Amino acid sequence: MTETGRLSGLDEVASIAHAELSSKHRAREEGLRISRGVIRLSANAIRAVHRLDFDTARRLLQEAQEQLADTAPILENNPDIYFAGFLSDARKEYTEGNITLALISGTPLPYPADLGVDAAPYLNGMAESIGELRRFILDRLRHDDPADCEPFLGIMDEIYTLLVTMDFPEGVTGGLRHSTDAMRGVLERTRGDLTMAMRQSHLEARLAEWQKSQGSS
């Protein structure tokens, strides 16, 4: 057989490979575009939550949800792209925004199915929400309101307790153990900050009572 005969299928192989890789490249570019949009909308929603502007946060998260819905064809045709890091990050940030909104606004916690996300990005988003609760608590402490912070510290503790039970390999959980370890430090620092603030508030209240008693004597 001549060399030409042996290589007679090369053009067809090249055509098939080009079509497949072109499709994958388009899916990747679309996924990157959606990921950037969802992450931006979710970050802005979290900022709105900290301003207690819950309506704006809900609107932004609705936009993010609509953009994530556009990844359905990617999941069907290119699941490796759908489960790639950048789209998983987008689903994590979207989850973080929704959980932060629920916890701070006092609405029910959304389930993974409610958000249309898989377990790994959901749990990682939940872990990140611990950091947002710390930020919320510190904001309240700056306004001299430590008593209202205790329930949120309790929520942080409950979330951390749940996360440490997820004893699976990092490849399965998308790096959840690393996130959980980081959140342990966040939780302990917040506990210390809140304890100090409450002691200070208690001392100030006792001092005010003493000064009042001295003034009336």
N, C-alpha and C positions, 0 to 999 in steps of 0.2 A: 504494500500500500504506500502510495506517495505521501510526502509530508502534507501536501494540500488536502489529500483525502482524510488524513488523520485530524486535521484542524478545520474540517469543513463546517463544524458547528460553532466555531468561535464567535462569529457574528451574531448568531442567535443567543449564545450565552451572554455576550456583551449587551444585547438589547434587553434581555430579561433582567440582568443585574442593574442596568441603568434605570429601567422603569421602577424596580423595587426600591432602589436607593433614592431615587427622586421622590417617590411617595413618602418614604421615611423622612427625608430631609424636609419636605413640606410640612409633615406632621410635627416634626421637631420645632420648626420655626413658628408654627401656629401655637404649639404648646408653650414656647418661651414667651410669646406675645401675651397669651392668656395669663401665664404665671406672673409676669410683671404687673399686669393690670389688677389681678386678684390681690397680690401682696400689697400694692399701693392702696387699694380700696379698704382692705382689712386694717392696715395701719392707721388710715384716716378715721376709720370707724372706732378704733380703740381710743384715739385722741378725743373723739366726740364723747365717748363714754366717760372719760375722765373729766370732761366739762359738764357731765350730767345731761348732755344733749342726746337723749336716747332715740328720739325720732330720726335725727340725722344719722346716727349709728345704724339704725335698722335700714334706712334707705341705702346707705353705702354697702351694707352686707347683702342686701337684696341684689344690688348691681353685681357684686362679686359672685353671688350664687348663679346669676344668669350667665356670667362669663364662664364659670366652671361647667355649666351645662353644655357649653360648646365643645367640651373635651370628650363627649360621648363617642363621636366617630373615631377619635384617637384611641380610646379604650378598645373599641371593636376591631380596628384595623391594625393598630400598632401598640399593643399593650406594653411593650418594653419602653416605649416613649411615655406612655401614661404613668407608669410606675417609676419613671426616672426621677432623680432627685429634685429637679426644679418644679415639677408639677406636684410632687409630694409636699414640697415646701409650701406651695400655694394652698393646698388643702389644709396643711397644718396652720398657716396664718389665718385662714378663713375660720377654722375651728376655734382658734384662740380668740378671735374677735367675737364670735358668737357666745362662747363660754364666758368671756369677760363681761359682755353685755348682760347676760343672764344673771350672773352672780352679783353684779353691782346694782342692777335695776330691780333685782328681787323677783325675776320671772323664772319659770321652770327651766332646768338644765336641758339643753337639746341632746338627743341621742345621736350616735353616728348616722343612723338611717335618716333622721330628720334633716341632717346636713348633706347627705349623699356622699359621705366620705368613708374610707375604710378605717379599721381600728388603729393602725400604727400612726397615721397623721393626727387622728382624733386624740389619742393619748398624749402625743407630743405637744399638740396644741393645748391640751388641758394642763400639762406640765408648765408651759410658758405662761399660762394664766395666773400661776402662783406669783410670778414676778409682777404682773399687772396689779394683783391685789396688794402686794407690798407697796407699789407706787401709790395706790389709792389710800392705803393706811397712812403713809407718810404725809400725803397731802392733808388728810384729816388732822393729823397731829400738828401740822403747821398752823392749823386753825384752832388749836387748843380743844380738840374734841376726842380725847382718848377713849372715853367710855363706849362710843359707838363703834370702835375698831375691834373690840374683842370678838364679835361674831365672825368678822372676816378672817381673823387669825385662826379661828376654829375651822373655817372652811378650808383655808390653806392646809391645815393639819390633816383634815379628812382626805383632801385630794392627794397629798403626799402619801398617806397611809395606803390609799388604793394603788398608787403607782408602784410602790415597792413590792406589791404582790405579783406584778407582771414579770415573772422570772423566766424570760425567754431570750434567746440569742439576739444580739444587736442587729444582725441582718434581718431578723423577723420583725423587730419592733421599730426599725428605723432610727436606732440610736437612743432609745428611750432611757436606758440605764444611765447614760451620760447626762441626759437632761434631768433625770430624777436626782442624781447626785448633786448637780448644780443647784437644784431647787431646795435641797436640804439646807445648804448654806443660806439661801435666801430666807427660808422659813426661820432658822435659828436667829439670824440677824434681826428679823422683824419682831420675833418674840422678845429679844433683848431691848430693842428700841421701844416697844410698846410697854414693857415692864417698867423701864426707866421713866417714861412719860406719865404712866399712871401713878408711880410713886411721887413724882414731882407734883402732879395735880393734887394728890392726897396731902402732901406737905403744905402746899399753898393754901388748901382749904382749911387745914388745921391752924396755920398761921393767921389766916383771916379771922377765924373764930376767936383766937387768942387776942388779936388786936381789938376786935369788937368788944370782948369782955373787959379788956383793960380800959377802953374808952368809956364804958358804962359804969366802971367802978369809981 
